[in-house]
């Protein structure tokens, strides 16, 4: 063979090898693309989860504050009821209805 034919054969073999490599890499690149999309989705879900956890914590804090205020209100209502009962009793005693 001559140099020109050897170069042509080598070039053809190189081209064939490159096509084989490209054919082998295409499914891998597709898989990497899908994995990147999934990774972004997981990252987004993680961010959403963090935001929801923060909102839940905020809601819990508000509920606890409301519960504390409700207990305080109930205690004041009980005290007021007892005081009104005492005043009504005193008025009745004063009127001689006891």
C-alpha positions as CSV (number, residue, x, y, z in Angstrom):
1,X,0.0,0.0,0.0
2,X,1.0,3.5,-0.4
3,X,1.0,6.3,2.1
4,X,-2.1,7.9,0.6
5,X,-4.1,4.7,0.9
6,X,-2.8,4.1,4.5
7,X,-3.9,7.6,5.4
8,X,-7.3,7.1,3.8
9,X,-7.7,3.8,5.7
10,X,-6.6,5.3,8.9
11,X,-9.0,8.3,8.4
12,X,-11.9,5.9,7.7
13,X,-11.1,3.9,10.7
14,X,-10.8,7.0,12.8
15,X,-14.2,8.3,11.5
16,X,-15.8,4.9,12.2
17,X,-14.4,5.0,15.8
18,X,-15.6,8.5,16.3
19,X,-19.1,7.5,15.1
20,X,-19.1,4.5,17.5
21,X,-18.0,6.7,20.3
22,X,-20.7,9.3,19.5
23,X,-23.2,6.5,19.4
24,X,-22.1,5.2,22.8
25,X,-22.0,8.7,24.3
26,X,-25.5,9.8,23.1
27,X,-27.4,7.5,25.6
28,X,-25.1,8.6,28.4
29,X,-25.6,12.3,27.6
30,X,-29.4,11.7,27.5
31,X,-29.2,10.0,30.9
32,X,-27.1,12.8,32.4
33,X,-29.7,15.3,31.1
34,X,-32.5,13.4,32.7
35,X,-30.5,13.2,36.0
36,X,-29.8,16.9,35.9
37,X,-33.6,17.6,35.5
38,X,-34.3,15.3,38.4
39,X,-31.7,16.9,40.5
40,X,-33.3,20.3,39.8
41,X,-36.7,18.9,40.8
42,X,-35.3,17.5,44.0
43,X,-33.6,20.8,44.8
44,X,-36.9,22.6,44.1
45,X,-38.8,20.2,46.3
46,X,-36.2,20.7,49.1
47,X,-36.7,24.4,48.9
48,X,-40.5,24.0,48.9
49,X,-40.2,21.7,51.9
50,X,-38.0,24.2,53.8
51,X,-40.5,27.0,53.0
52,X,-43.4,24.9,54.2
53,X,-41.5,23.9,57.4
54,X,-40.9,27.6,58.1
55,X,-44.6,28.4,57.5
56,X,-45.6,25.5,59.8
57,X,-43.3,26.7,62.5
58,X,-44.8,30.2,62.2
59,X,-48.3,28.8,62.4
60,X,-47.4,26.8,65.5
61,X,-46.0,29.9,67.1
62,X,-49.1,31.9,66.3
63,X,-51.3,29.0,67.6
64,X,-49.3,28.9,70.9
65,X,-49.6,32.7,71.3
66,X,-53.3,32.5,70.6
67,X,-53.7,29.7,73.1
68,X,-51.8,31.7,75.8
69,X,-54.1,34.7,75.1
70,X,-57.1,32.5,75.2
71,X,-56.1,31.1,78.6
72,X,-55.5,34.6,79.9
73,X,-58.9,35.8,78.6
74,X,-60.6,32.8,80.2
75,X,-58.9,33.5,83.6
76,X,-60.0,37.2,83.4
77,X,-63.5,36.1,82.4
78,X,-63.6,33.7,85.4
79,X,-62.4,36.5,87.7
80,X,-65.0,38.9,86.3
81,X,-67.8,36.4,86.8
82,X,-66.7,35.8,90.4
83,X,-66.6,39.5,91.0
84,X,-70.0,40.0,89.5
85,X,-71.4,37.2,91.6
86,X,-70.0,38.9,94.7
87,X,-71.5,42.2,93.7
88,X,-74.9,40.7,93.0
89,X,-74.7,38.9,96.4
90,X,-73.9,42.2,98.1
91,X,-76.7,44.0,96.4
92,X,-79.1,41.2,97.3
93,X,-77.9,41.4,100.9
94,X,-78.4,45.2,100.9
95,X,-81.9,44.8,99.6
96,X,-82.6,42.1,102.1
97,X,-83.2,39.3,99.6
98,X,-80.5,37.0,100.9
